[in-house]
Amino acid sequence: MKNKLKTYLLWLMPAFYLLASAFLFSQGLSNLSKSQNLILGTILLLYSLFRFYRAFKSIRTDEKEVDD
């Protein structure tokens, strides 16, 4: 039960960052004079991809420990 909760939380936060970056991209594209939204969206997109990678890596190491 505890591992499932940890897994959901590990995937939930990067998904939130991904949604926030999509919102910032849409705001930046609708008003091109606000390039700050595009920059912040890019930063959040890269950060969310990094967090997805960390979550995937953490889950794989947890599975290896259970298998041992």
Long-range contacts (C-beta under 8 A, 24 or more apart in sequence): 3-62, 6-62, 7-59, 10-54, 10-55, 10-58, 10-59, 11-52, 11-55, 13-51, 14-48, 14-49, 14-51, 14-52, 14-55, 15-48, 17-44, 17-47, 17-48, 17-51, 18-44, 18-45, 18-48, 20-44, 21-45, 21-48
